[in-house]
Amino acid sequence: MKKLDRIILFVFVVCLSWSAGAQLNPDKVCRIDDGNLIFTINLKWTEKEKKELSNLFDLDSVLMSQVYAGKTTIYFEDETWVVKKIKPPVVELSKSIQPANQSVLKHNDIFLVIDNWVNFSGNLTESEAQWGANDFSVENAFVYTSGRAFLYLPGYKNAGKVYIAGTFNNWNTTEMPLKKVSTGWSVELKLKPGKYSYKYIVDGRWISDPVNRQKERDGNGNTNSVLFCTNHTFQLNGYQKAKSVVVTGNFYRWNPKGVALKKTSDGWKLPVFLRDGTYSYKFLVDKRWMTDPANSKVRKDADGYENSFLEIGEPYLFKLEGFTTAKTVVLTGSFNNWNETELLMKKTATGWELPYVVAPGNYEYKFIVDGKWMSDPANPFVTGTGNYVNSVIALKANYVFELQGYADAENVILTGSFNGWNNNGYRMSKQEGNWILPLFLNPGKYTYKYIVDGNWILDPANKLYEENEYGTDNSVLWIEE
């Protein structure tokens, strides 16, 4: 029996047990959330209540004895259980139930009939969007202002209950009900700027937003609706006789097709979401290129063309010491699609520098000095080999990998699910006999290994590991919110 089949069977058995007259309330004892099976347990329950818990949910007595003994991590029958203290004497016992070949549990797999105690687990680890704009066919179907999102679902007047679920609430099916209005349903959400996927649940039936043209596949043959809580507005006053105005820039790979602005009473406007970063852009007014007349931040690229610039977030100061006789130095990297002309650095008394806003993350970069590519001589962290060595920087790093006990090693590489298991992954730096590497990691699960002078090893300081297809195991790291 496949793991997912066992999960479905387990949920079905729980439902039958509950209907047979169990005293424990599944609503308060067990739930599926964020791809995990979670039990809420009171350590002061009587022996009768403990036995009822084990019988109702088919929990092994050996496993439960370790919970009551105060263990925080339990390895039982090739599975890892985690015990988390909530508020004495209450703890949560949890394990991952997400199948390796399926990113989310489908609603049809866990039955909507028991959704009152099971949360639909959505894709919580989707990559953060760099930018986005909304496209609703009904103008007032979505309004975002001052951190509050207002959604309107027209129709469905005969529906009894309507809920919204999405990445903003871990796809919880009962947490956010909509309010019935004269022509449909509405809901107000408190959201930060960013991209969110969602669906409506109308009387137990999941539907995408019928008035939202922005959709994406969920990896399981279905589609989710997508909205963007915006934090910037591209605006061009005047030019009301123009037939079309579009904006393009490095966020759109300078595609001349651009993104269309909408005509207003005094010009053209397009609200967008932009992730933290530095953006160069231009308008095309009836296909004629122009910088933004309302933006004084204009820079020339290495080819002499002027572009408007805007920054979202705090800048990082990239510096290259020396090379004072060079004519031009360009910064390029994965943060700007390795553009060879865009980021012209400024000469200082001791070298070159450029303040540049980049979103939190791990990036590769190089300098181009009078046409010659080079890694950053002041940065010990690199990736690649031979002529393809790039410097690596972790902006707003939130985790430091550290390997102890290999002071005599010549080369240590960190590789894992965060960089596609690249054999020439991130080279670590030796600091006082230990090897370290800071990285930025989004919340979620990661698997990894160290490569010490060509030999692959688990992290000796990390007791958490899992099997891999080669039978050699991988270390496991969880980054929490």
Helices and strands as residue ranges (DSSP letters): H 3-19, H 26-29, E 30-33, E 36-42, H 47-57, H 61-68, E 73-76, E 79-87, E 90-96, H 107-110, G 112-114, E 131-132, G 139-141, E 142-145, E 148-154, E 162-166, G 167-169, E 179-181, E 184-190, E 194-202, E 205-207, E 215-217, E 223-229, E 232-237, E 245-249, G 250-252, E 259-260, E 262-263, E 267-274, E 277-285, E 288-290, E 298-300, E 306-312, E 315-321, E 329-333, G 334-336, E 343-344, E 346-347, E 351-357, E 361-369, E 372-374, E 382-383, E 390-395, E 399-403, E 412-416, G 417-419, E 426-427, E 429-431, E 434-439, E 444-452, E 455-457, E 465-466, E 474-479
